[in-house]
Amino acid sequence: MKILHQVQKQLLDCLKANIDDPLTVRELQEELGISSPSVVQHHIQQLEKKGYLRRNPNNPRDYQVLTDSPDKQVSYLNLYGLAQCGPSGSIIDGNPIDRVPISSRILGFSATEAFMVKAKGDSMSPRINEGDLVIARKTSIAENGEIVVCVNYQDALIKKIQKQGDNIILTSINQKYDPFIANKEYFKIEGVVKSVLSYSI
């Protein structure tokens, strides 16, 4: 473990204690009696560099405290093919086709919650193209408008979801593909897409 400055120890304890209702930088400053918000920011960045804290780059109040030990610099994520479904109609219950090393810092969330799929087709082009590696966070729920990895009646897909009453509409970014209604009985969200590693030229 890397040695922590006393302020960093106090900051880590405070972040851990308030993880269900995260404090702002200014609230952390007041709670710990630190001289300025910039000092708080500095120590937060040091906690990230030392592997004790991981923050969502898009939401600074969305963070994980890695209390036991600093996170690994490289994580190996399971890569699944979109043509595969496990025995329960789930992609991630099947056997991965590969394990891909990824820098833990680019995830913004715990590597234990992450998986990858290899995109096929052009329905999500230009954002996601044939052969791109898509990183998703495991979850069975998603917000309206989010792009998800899902299974719809045994078809493994990457689609944007739109909720209309009791129906979930699966839409493509490529407008040459028409939206369609998800099968209510055989539809399952596997994860929300968080980033794309492009392999297109």
Residue pairs with C-beta under 8 A, 6 or more apart in sequence:
1 69
1 70
2 50
2 51
2 70
4 12
4 47
4 50
4 52
5 43
5 46
7 32
7 34
7 39
7 43
8 43
8 46
8 47
8 50
8 52
10 32
11 28
11 32
11 40
11 43
11 44
11 47
12 47
12 52
12 53
12 65
12 67
14 23
14 28
14 31
14 32
15 22
15 23
15 28
15 53
15 63
15 65
16 65
16 67
19 63
19 65
22 61
22 62
22 63
23 31
24 61
25 37
25 40
25 41
25 44
25 60
26 37
28 34
28 40
29 35
29 36
29 37
29 39
29 40
32 40
34 40
34 43
44 53
44 55
47 53
48 54
48 55
48 105
50 70
51 66
51 69
51 70
51 71
51 72
51 73
52 65
52 66
52 67
52 70
53 63
53 64
53 65
53 66
54 63
54 64
54 66
54 71
54 104
54 105
54 107
54 108
54 109
54 110
55 62
55 63
55 64
55 108
56 62
56 63
56 108
56 109
57 108
58 108
62 108
64 109
64 110
71 104
71 111
72 104
72 111
73 103
73 104
73 105
74 101
74 102
74 103
74 104
75 101
75 102
75 103
75 104
75 107
75 111
75 114
76 99
76 100
76 101
76 102
77 99
77 100
77 102
77 111
77 114
77 115
77 116
77 135
78 92
78 96
78 98
78 99
78 115
78 116
79 96
79 97
79 98
79 99
79 100
79 115
79 116
79 117
79 118
79 133
80 91
80 92
80 94
80 96
80 97
80 115
80 116
80 117
80 118
80 156
81 97
81 117
81 118
81 120
81 156
82 91
82 117
82 118
82 119
82 120
82 156
82 157
82 158
83 120
83 156
84 91
84 94
84 95
84 97
84 156
85 91
85 93
85 94
85 151
85 154
85 156
86 92
86 93
86 94
87 93
87 94
89 151
89 154
89 186
89 188
90 151
90 188
90 190
91 117
91 149
91 151
91 156
91 190
92 115
92 138
92 190
92 191
97 118
100 116
100 133
102 111
102 114
102 116
102 135
104 111
106 195
107 114
107 135
107 194
107 195
108 194
109 137
109 194
113 137
113 138
114 135
114 136
114 137
114 138
114 194
115 135
115 136
115 138
115 190
115 191
116 133
116 134
116 135
116 136
117 133
117 134
117 136
117 149
117 156
117 158
118 131
118 132
118 133
118 134
119 128
119 129
119 130
119 131
119 132
119 133
119 134
119 158
119 196
120 130
120 131
121 130
122 129
122 130
122 174
123 158
123 159
123 172
123 173
123 174
123 177
124 147
124 158
124 159
124 172
124 173
124 174
125 173
125 174
126 173
126 174
127 147
127 173
127 196
128 134
128 147
128 158
128 173
128 193
128 196
129 198
129 199
129 200
130 200
131 199
131 200
132 196
132 197
132 198
132 199
132 200
133 196
133 197
133 199
134 149
134 158
134 193
134 195
134 196
134 197
135 193
135 194
135 195
135 196
135 197
136 148
136 149
136 190
136 191
136 192
136 193
136 194
137 191
137 192
137 194
138 190
138 191
139 189
139 191
139 192
140 188
140 189
140 190
141 189
142 148
142 161
142 189
142 192
144 161
144 162
144 163
145 160
145 161
145 162
146 160
146 161
146 192
146 193
147 158
147 159
147 160
147 161
147 192
147 193
148 158
148 159
148 160
148 161
148 189
148 190
148 191
148 192
148 193
149 156
149 157
149 158
149 189
149 190
149 191
149 192
149 193
150 156
150 157
150 158
150 159
150 161
150 170
150 182
150 187
150 188
150 189
150 190
151 157
151 186
151 187
151 188
151 190
152 170
152 182
152 183
152 186
152 187
153 183
153 186
153 187
154 186
157 170
158 193
159 170
159 171
159 172
160 170
160 171
160 172
160 173
161 168
161 169
161 170
161 171
161 182
161 189
162 168
162 169
162 171
162 179
163 169
166 184
167 181
167 182
167 184
168 181
168 182
168 187
169 179
169 180
169 181
169 182
170 179
170 180
170 181
170 182
171 179
172 179
